[in-house]
């Protein structure tokens, strides 16, 4: 006789399975995945503990369990990630937005608040997390964004539509799509900054699934920024703001690269690690 799986029994089995596989938040992972395939929130699971699942639901749940056990990130399995309290679509063509990157948005919003209609550019936009958030929380700003990946731009454009904001997305390398444009008040960038040695030590969720192009940078991890900084100097108004995300070991080296900028500050993320460099054009 075929076993009837209820929400309760499936969650218990999956949580134990995840625990054996070394997942620290095994019960939470089980709940999030089941809620996703059922199209409900976690509260629904508790209210409907004894509800049986049909064969199709069980089959789909087994599939996502196997994906997670192979270390595929939860965000890619569900196709969504929250950033700055906004829902974004993600896939394996874009980096999964990190909470620490919200610092860039928060500081850019502070800078934009003093301007009537700031011109802001997000370089290497990926999923569009930064650009979409800036356009959403600063509707008076003119927001532009670029990426070299057409697949990433497709995701970013979709996220702008989902959140009902206007962003001028451009395809191209770094700031090249804007070299004939008028200058910007604020330029924000979260470029790849992981060196080859650091890349080898990344968690399997990152190394196996997230796009190499969005992570790995040549040399010591700062070569892309070395190409980007002269462009940023050219395309910023005098006293314009530059905000970039860096690796936690790169603070002093990044600061040494800031010729033509003043008020250079290295800011720590919420875990106390160097994460962001802020400066103003002379």
N, C-alpha and C positions, 0 to 999 in steps of 0.2 A: 504493500500500500504506500502510495506517494506521501511523503511528509508535507504537511501544510506549514508554510512559513508565515509567521505573523511579523509585524514590525518589531515587536519585543524580542522574539526569538532570533530574528536576523541580526538585530543590533547586538545582542549578547554574543552570538557566534562570531560576528565580525570583529567586535572589540577584543575578544580573546585571541583571535587569529592575528590581528594587528599587533597585539602585545607580544606574542611569540616572535613576530618578525622585527621587534625592536622599536616600534612606534611608541613614543612616550605618551602622546595624547590619543591613545587608541580608541577610547569611547567617543571622544569628540570627533575624530576623523570618521568613524563609522556613521555617526549621526549626520554630519555635514554631507557626506556622500549620498546617504539614503534620502535625505531631505531634497537634495538636488535632483535626483532621478525621479522623485515623486512630484516635483514641482511645487513643494511647500516649504515652510520654514520648520525649524526644529520643534517649535511648540506643537505643531500638527502631529509629530511623532508621538509625543507624550499623551496627547488627547486621544490618539487612535492606536494605542499600544497593542490592542488585540486584533487589529484589522489584518486579515490575511492578504498576502500579495499574490498577484497572478503570475503565470509562468513568464510572461514578457518582462515584468518588473523584476523578477528574480534573476532572469538572464542578464538584463542590463546592469543590475547591481553587481553580479559576479564579474562582469567585464570591467567595471570601474574599480572594483577591489583589486583585480589583477594589475591594472594600470598603476594604481597607487603603490602596490607592493613592489613594483619595479621602479619606484621612486619618481614616477612622473608627478610633477607638482600639482597640488590640488587645484590651483587656478587654471591650469591647462585642461584638467579633466572637466571642470565645471564651465570653463570658457568665460569666467568672470573674475574680476578683482576690484575691491573697493580701494579708492584712493581719494584723500581729502573729502571723505564722506560721499563721493560720487561713485556710481557703478560704471565700470569700464569693461568692455569686451577684450579678451586677450586670447592669443593662440601662440603656437611655437615659432611664429615669425617675429615676435616682439618680446622684449625683456618684461618680466613680471614687475610692475611698479612696487618699490619698496617704501615702507613707512618713513625711513630716514630722508628720502627724496622730497617728502612734504616740506622739509626745511627750506628748500629752494623756492617753493611756491610761496611759503609764508613770508620769506624775506623779500621776494619780488613784489608781493602785494603791499608790504610796508613801503617800499620805494615808490610804487605806483600811486599810493594813496595821496602823495604830495603833489601829484601832477593832474592837470585837468583831463587830459586824454593821452595816456602813455602809449608810446609805440614799443611793443615788447616782441622779442624774437626768441623762440625756443629751438635750439640747434640739436639735431639728433633726437627728434621727438619720439620715435618708437611708437608706442601705443597712443601717444598724444596726451598722456596723463598730465604732464606739466602744462602744456598749452591749453588743454580743455579746462583744467582747473583755474588757470589765470583768466580765461575768457568768462568762465562761470561766475567767479567771485569778484571780478573787476569788469563789469559789462561796459564801462566807459572806455576801456583800453582797446587799441587796435592790436590784435594778436596775430603773429606770423609764426610759422614753424617749418622746419626742413628735415629731410631724412634722405639718405642715399638709397634706402631700400623701398622699392615700390610696394612690396608686400606689407611692410610696416605702415606706410602711408595709408594704405587701404583700411587698415585697422583704425588708425588715428582719425581718418575722415568719418568712419562709422561711429566712433565714440563722440565726435563733435555733434553728429546728428542725434545720437541717443540723448545727449545732455542739452540739446537745443541751444548750442552756442556757435558763433561764427569765428572760424580760424582760417587764415589764408595759408594753406599748406603748399609747399614747394618741394619738388624733387631735385636733389643735387647734393654735392659734397660740402659739408659744413655750411659756411655762409655764402658760398659762391652764387646761389640763386638770388641773392639780394645785393650783389656788389654794385648794381646800377640804381639801387633804391636810395631814398633819403635815409639818414641815420636813424638809429633806434635810441630810445631813452634807457632801455633795459635789455640786456642780452643774457639769457639763461642757457646753460648747457650741462647735460649729463652724458658726456661722451664715454666710450669704452676706456677703462683705465686699468684693466687687469693685465699684468705682465704674464709671459709664458710660464714662468716658475710658479706664480701665484695661481694660475689657471689649473695647473695639475693638482693643486691641493683643495680645489673647490668641492663642495658637497655634490654627490651624484645627481641630486635633483637639479642642480644648476649646470653642471658640466655635461650631463647627458642630454638635457632637454632644452635649455635656453639657447638662443641663437648665438653662435660663436662670434659673429660680426658685431653683436651688441655688447660683447664682454671684453674680448681680447684686443689689446693695444700693442703696437710695436715697441720694442726696446724695453725701457723701464716702466712702461705703462703711461707715460706722459707725452709720447710723440705726437698723438693727435692734437693734444692741447697746444703743443709747440707750433703746429701748423695753424691752429684756430686763432690763437691770440693776436697775431698781426691783423687778421681779418676783423676781429672784434674791435681792435683799436681804431681801425679805419671806419667801421660802421656804427660807432657809438658817438653820440653828441658829447661835447665837453661836459664833464661831471656826470656822464651817464654811468649806469651801474652794470657791473659784470658779476654774475653769480654762477659758479661752477661746482659740481660735485667731484670729489677726489677720493682716492683711497686713504685709509686712516694712517698709512705710513708716508704719505706723499706731501704732507703739509709744507715742510720747509723747502723742498725742491720746487713745489708749485709756486710758492711765494717768490722764489728767486727768479722765476720766469716773467714776473709782472712788470717789465720795463714799460714805461708810458702810462702806468696806473699809479694811483695814490690811495690812501686809506685802506691798504690791504689788510684784511682780517681773515684769520682761520677760525672757523666756528666748529664746535663739537656737536655731535648728534646726541640723541637722548640717552645713549649708552656711554657717553663720555669720550667717544672716539672722534678724532679729526675727520670731518666729513665734507665741509663746504668752505670754499674760498670766496670772499666778497671783496670787490675793489671798485674804484671809480676812475674813469678816464681823466687824465690831467687836462 
